[in-house]
Amino acid sequence: MLSGAAFAQDVIKIAAVWTVPVEQQWASRLHNALVAAQERGEIEYVYSENTTATDYERVMREYAEQGVALMIGEAFAVEAPARAVSADYPEISFLMGSSLPPVEPNFATFDNFIQEPSYLTGMIAGAKTESDVIGMVGGFAIPEVNRLMNAFMAGALSVNPDAKFSISFINSWYDPPKAKEAAFAMVDAGADILYAERFGVSDAAKERGILAIGNVIDTAADYPGTILASALWDGTPMIDKAIADVKGGSFTASDYGIYAFMEYGGSSLVVDEALAGADVVAAAKAKEAEILDGSFKVEINDAEPSSTL
């Protein structure tokens, strides 16, 4: 636990180090929450975007030398360097996206645990597919992506045991053209619904006149008539909790990923009822109620999913 006068300030300085543009779907959920906190006068927020893995440690150290109270970022590709920086600056709180455990005393972790709404979108897709083939394009085959795909597949199979899945990873967090081409290949192979874990997939769905499932952010306004449903992530509950913990001197090296669960308001389902149909929406909403009251638990499965065609 970190404590002391530095954390009792009304306004604290937070730095974020992003490997992608802040408009990217994953980073934007946290960036927007930090901007909102700054606009409320709670924090001073500085950030770097498009930071390469080779530059990541250097940028972290530059911010640490500026005396920030909290540093936020993505350690997925820089796990060892990020932890080395936190060890050198024990007075700073670190909250990093990571597939590995937290490290005492100051390195907390998080991830977008939105497997619950992902399961619900799977139910909707499984009910709506006519070819029984769903194409799924992901960034990297790492836990934060795998668990969402696995939950989606489980949801689809719960209502349609005949559903089959074509799965591809583009090995990039942001390469819309590559994701689009992978999606086109799936449509050519019979997929009539696409799971858009990355940008570019919904463009393919729109061009081919089929439906897509969104991930993390709601892009329905950009793809009217294409986005059937989306599993949304809201970084606000986690960011607000971290800010309060730092200010109160109660920040610990824990897993803040739980604040992405539906019960905390960190994730949600949005569905185009006109596209899905009343019966399909009703079934998804009934399962959502079971998730919220605790009578149904969505399995967290971090294993790499495989195509079942």
C-alpha positions as CSV (number, residue, x, y, z in Angstrom):
1,M,0.0,0.0,0.0
2,L,1.2,3.5,-0.9
3,S,0.6,6.4,1.4
4,G,1.9,9.8,2.3
5,A,1.3,13.5,1.8
6,A,1.8,13.3,-1.9
7,F,-1.3,11.3,-2.3
8,A,-3.5,13.6,-0.3
9,Q,-3.5,16.3,-3.0
10,D,-6.8,17.4,-4.5
11,V,-5.3,17.2,-7.9
12,I,-2.8,14.5,-8.9
13,K,-0.8,14.1,-12.0
14,I,-1.3,11.0,-14.1
15,A,0.7,9.9,-17.1
16,A,-0.4,7.3,-19.7
17,V,1.8,5.6,-22.2
18,W,-0.2,4.2,-25.2
19,T,1.3,2.0,-27.9
20,V,-1.6,2.9,-30.2
21,P,-3.5,6.1,-31.2
22,V,-5.8,7.2,-28.4
23,E,-8.7,6.8,-30.8
24,Q,-8.0,3.0,-30.9
25,Q,-10.9,1.1,-29.4
26,W,-9.1,-0.3,-26.3
27,A,-7.0,2.7,-25.4
28,S,-9.9,5.1,-26.0
29,R,-12.0,3.6,-23.2
30,L,-9.3,4.6,-20.7
31,H,-8.2,7.8,-22.4
32,N,-11.7,9.1,-22.4
33,A,-12.2,8.3,-18.7
34,L,-8.9,10.1,-17.9
35,V,-9.9,13.1,-20.0
36,A,-13.3,13.2,-18.1
37,A,-11.5,13.2,-14.7
38,Q,-9.3,16.0,-15.9
39,E,-12.3,18.0,-17.0
40,R,-13.8,17.5,-13.5
41,G,-10.7,19.1,-12.1
42,E,-9.6,15.9,-10.3
43,I,-6.3,15.2,-12.2
44,E,-3.7,16.6,-14.5
45,Y,-3.4,14.2,-17.4
46,V,-0.5,13.9,-19.8
47,Y,0.1,11.1,-22.3
48,S,2.1,9.7,-25.2
49,E,0.5,7.7,-28.0
50,N,2.0,5.4,-30.7
51,T,4.8,4.5,-28.4
52,T,6.9,1.6,-29.7
53,A,7.9,-1.3,-27.5
54,T,11.5,-0.3,-27.9
55,D,10.7,3.3,-26.6
56,Y,8.2,2.3,-24.0
57,E,10.6,2.0,-21.0
58,R,12.3,5.3,-21.9
59,V,9.0,7.1,-22.0
60,M,7.9,5.6,-18.7
61,R,11.1,6.8,-17.0
62,E,10.7,10.3,-18.5
63,Y,7.2,10.6,-16.9
64,A,8.4,9.1,-13.7
65,E,11.1,11.8,-13.4
66,Q,8.4,14.4,-13.8
67,G,6.9,13.2,-10.5
68,V,3.6,11.7,-11.5
69,A,1.5,10.1,-8.9
70,L,0.0,7.4,-11.1
71,M,1.2,5.9,-14.4
72,I,-1.2,4.0,-16.7
73,G,-0.4,2.0,-19.8
74,E,-0.1,-1.4,-21.6
75,A,2.6,-3.8,-20.5
76,F,1.5,-6.7,-22.7
77,A,4.6,-6.4,-25.0
78,V,6.9,-4.9,-22.4
79,E,6.2,-6.8,-19.2
80,A,9.8,-7.0,-17.9
81,P,10.8,-3.4,-18.7
82,A,7.5,-2.0,-17.2
83,R,8.0,-3.9,-14.0
84,A,11.6,-2.7,-13.8
85,V,10.5,0.9,-14.0
86,S,8.0,0.4,-11.2
87,A,10.6,-1.2,-9.0
88,D,12.9,1.9,-9.5
89,Y,10.1,4.3,-8.5
90,P,8.3,2.8,-5.5
91,E,6.7,6.1,-4.6
92,I,4.7,6.0,-7.9
93,S,1.6,3.9,-8.4
94,F,1.5,1.9,-11.7
95,L,-1.7,0.6,-13.3
96,M,-0.9,-1.4,-16.4
97,G,-2.8,-3.6,-18.8
98,S,-1.1,-7.0,-18.4
99,S,-1.6,-10.7,-18.8
100,L,0.6,-11.3,-15.7
101,P,0.0,-10.9,-12.0
102,P,0.5,-7.6,-10.0
103,V,3.8,-7.0,-8.2
104,E,4.1,-5.5,-4.7
105,P,4.2,-2.8,-3.7
106,N,3.1,-0.6,-6.5
107,F,2.5,-2.4,-9.8
108,A,-1.2,-3.1,-10.2
109,T,-2.7,-4.7,-13.3
110,F,-5.9,-4.7,-15.3
111,D,-7.5,-6.1,-18.4
112,N,-10.8,-5.7,-20.3
113,F,-12.8,-8.5,-18.7
114,I,-15.8,-8.0,-20.8
115,Q,-16.5,-11.7,-21.3
116,E,-20.1,-11.3,-19.9
117,P,-21.5,-9.1,-22.7
118,S,-19.3,-11.0,-25.1
119,Y,-21.3,-14.1,-24.2
120,L,-24.5,-12.3,-24.8
121,T,-23.4,-11.0,-28.2
122,G,-22.6,-14.6,-29.0
123,M,-26.1,-15.7,-28.1
124,I,-27.5,-13.1,-30.5
125,A,-25.1,-14.0,-33.3
126,G,-25.8,-17.7,-32.9
127,A,-29.5,-17.1,-33.2
128,K,-29.2,-14.9,-36.3
129,T,-26.7,-16.8,-38.4
130,E,-28.3,-18.6,-41.3
131,S,-25.2,-20.4,-42.7
132,D,-24.1,-21.4,-39.2
133,V,-20.6,-20.1,-39.9
134,I,-19.3,-17.1,-38.0
135,G,-16.0,-15.4,-38.8
136,M,-13.9,-14.1,-36.0
137,V,-10.9,-11.8,-36.5
138,G,-8.7,-10.9,-33.5
139,G,-5.5,-8.9,-32.8
140,F,-3.2,-11.3,-30.9
141,A,-3.9,-14.7,-29.4
142,I,-3.3,-13.5,-25.8
143,P,-5.6,-13.9,-22.8
144,E,-7.4,-10.5,-23.1
145,V,-8.5,-11.4,-26.6
146,N,-8.9,-15.2,-26.2
147,R,-11.3,-14.8,-23.3
148,L,-13.7,-12.6,-25.2
149,M,-13.7,-14.9,-28.3
150,N,-14.2,-18.0,-26.1
151,A,-17.1,-16.3,-24.3
152,F,-18.7,-15.3,-27.6
153,M,-18.4,-18.8,-29.0
154,A,-19.9,-20.3,-25.8
155,G,-22.8,-17.9,-26.1
156,A,-23.4,-18.8,-29.7
157,L,-23.2,-22.5,-29.1
158,S,-25.7,-22.2,-26.1
159,V,-28.5,-21.3,-28.6
160,N,-27.1,-22.9,-31.8
161,P,-25.1,-26.1,-31.3
162,D,-24.6,-26.3,-35.1
163,A,-22.6,-23.0,-35.1
164,K,-19.1,-23.2,-36.6
165,F,-16.3,-20.6,-36.3
166,S,-13.5,-19.5,-38.6
167,I,-10.8,-17.8,-36.5
168,S,-7.9,-15.6,-37.5
169,F,-5.4,-13.4,-35.7
170,I,-3.7,-10.5,-37.5
171,N,-0.9,-10.1,-35.0
172,S,-1.4,-6.4,-34.7
173,W,-3.5,-4.1,-32.5
174,Y,-4.2,-1.7,-35.3
175,D,-4.1,-2.8,-38.9
176,P,-7.6,-2.3,-40.4
177,P,-6.6,-3.3,-43.9
178,K,-5.2,-6.6,-42.7
179,A,-8.2,-7.3,-40.6
180,K,-10.5,-6.4,-43.5
181,E,-8.8,-8.8,-45.8
182,A,-8.9,-11.6,-43.2
183,A,-12.7,-11.0,-42.9
184,F,-13.2,-11.0,-46.6
185,A,-11.7,-14.5,-46.8
186,M,-14.1,-15.7,-44.1
187,V,-17.1,-14.3,-45.9
188,D,-15.9,-16.0,-49.1
189,A,-15.7,-19.3,-47.1
190,G,-19.4,-19.0,-46.0
191,A,-19.5,-16.8,-42.9
192,D,-22.6,-14.6,-42.7
193,I,-21.8,-12.9,-39.4
194,L,-18.4,-11.4,-38.5
195,Y,-17.0,-10.9,-35.0
196,A,-15.1,-7.6,-35.1
197,E,-12.5,-7.8,-32.4
198,R,-10.3,-5.4,-34.4
199,F,-11.1,-2.3,-36.6
200,G,-11.5,-3.2,-40.3
201,V,-13.8,-6.2,-39.8
202,S,-17.0,-4.2,-39.8
203,D,-15.9,-2.5,-43.0
204,A,-15.7,-5.9,-44.6
205,A,-19.2,-6.8,-43.3
206,K,-20.6,-3.5,-44.6
207,E,-19.1,-4.0,-48.1
208,R,-20.4,-7.6,-48.3
209,G,-23.9,-6.8,-46.9
210,I,-23.7,-9.0,-43.8
211,L,-23.9,-8.4,-40.1
212,A,-21.1,-7.8,-37.6
213,I,-20.6,-8.0,-33.8
214,G,-18.8,-5.1,-32.3
215,N,-16.2,-5.2,-29.5
216,V,-15.3,-2.6,-26.8
217,I,-16.9,0.4,-28.4
218,D,-20.2,1.1,-30.1
219,T,-19.7,1.7,-33.8
220,A,-23.3,1.2,-34.8
221,A,-23.6,4.9,-35.9
222,D,-20.7,4.4,-38.3
223,Y,-22.1,1.2,-39.7
224,P,-25.9,1.5,-39.7
225,G,-27.6,-1.7,-40.6
226,T,-24.4,-3.7,-40.1
227,I,-23.7,-3.8,-36.3
228,L,-26.0,-6.4,-34.9
229,A,-24.8,-6.1,-31.3
230,S,-21.7,-5.0,-29.3
231,A,-20.0,-5.9,-26.1
232,L,-18.9,-2.5,-24.6
233,W,-16.1,-1.7,-22.2
234,D,-16.3,1.4,-20.0
235,G,-13.0,2.2,-18.3
236,T,-14.6,4.8,-16.0
237,P,-15.3,2.6,-13.0
238,M,-11.7,1.3,-12.9
239,I,-10.1,4.7,-13.6
240,D,-12.2,6.4,-10.9
241,K,-11.4,3.7,-8.4
242,A,-7.6,4.0,-9.1
243,I,-7.7,7.8,-8.8
244,A,-9.6,7.6,-5.5
245,D,-7.2,4.9,-4.2
246,V,-4.1,7.0,-5.0
247,K,-5.6,10.1,-3.5
248,G,-6.6,8.2,-0.4
249,G,-3.3,6.5,0.0
250,S,-4.9,3.0,-0.4
251,F,-3.6,2.1,-3.8
252,T,-2.3,-1.5,-3.8
253,A,-0.7,-3.9,-6.2
254,S,-3.9,-5.6,-7.0
255,D,-6.0,-6.7,-10.1
256,Y,-8.2,-3.8,-11.1
257,G,-9.7,-5.9,-13.9
258,I,-12.7,-6.8,-11.9
259,Y,-14.1,-3.3,-12.5
260,A,-14.8,-4.3,-16.1
261,F,-17.4,-6.7,-14.9
262,M,-21.1,-5.9,-15.5
263,E,-21.9,-5.6,-11.8
264,Y,-19.5,-2.6,-11.5
265,G,-20.9,-1.0,-14.7
266,G,-17.6,-1.6,-16.5
267,S,-19.2,-3.5,-19.4
268,S,-22.5,-3.7,-21.1
269,L,-24.5,-5.1,-24.0
270,V,-25.9,-2.9,-26.8
271,V,-28.1,-4.5,-29.5
272,D,-29.9,-3.3,-32.6
273,E,-33.3,-4.6,-31.8
274,A,-34.6,-4.0,-35.3
275,L,-31.8,-6.3,-36.7
276,A,-31.9,-8.9,-33.9
277,G,-35.7,-9.3,-33.4
278,A,-37.7,-9.2,-30.2
279,D,-37.4,-12.9,-29.3
280,V,-33.6,-12.9,-29.7
281,V,-33.2,-9.7,-27.6
282,A,-35.5,-11.0,-24.9
283,A,-33.4,-14.2,-24.6
284,A,-30.2,-12.1,-24.3
285,K,-31.8,-9.8,-21.8
286,A,-33.0,-12.7,-19.7
287,K,-29.5,-14.1,-19.6
288,E,-28.1,-10.7,-18.7
289,A,-30.4,-10.5,-15.7
290,E,-29.0,-13.9,-14.6
291,I,-25.5,-12.5,-14.9
292,L,-26.3,-9.5,-12.9
293,D,-28.1,-11.4,-10.1
294,G,-25.2,-13.9,-9.9
295,S,-27.2,-17.0,-10.9
296,F,-25.2,-17.4,-14.1
297,K,-21.4,-17.1,-14.4
298,V,-19.6,-16.7,-17.7
299,E,-16.5,-18.8,-17.8
300,I,-13.2,-17.0,-18.1
301,N,-11.3,-19.1,-20.6
302,D,-8.0,-17.6,-21.6
303,A,-7.0,-20.5,-23.9
304,E,-6.4,-19.7,-27.6
305,P,-9.5,-20.5,-29.5
306,S,-9.4,-22.6,-32.7
307,S,-11.5,-22.7,-35.8
308,T,-14.1,-25.4,-35.8
309,L,-14.9,-25.6,-39.5
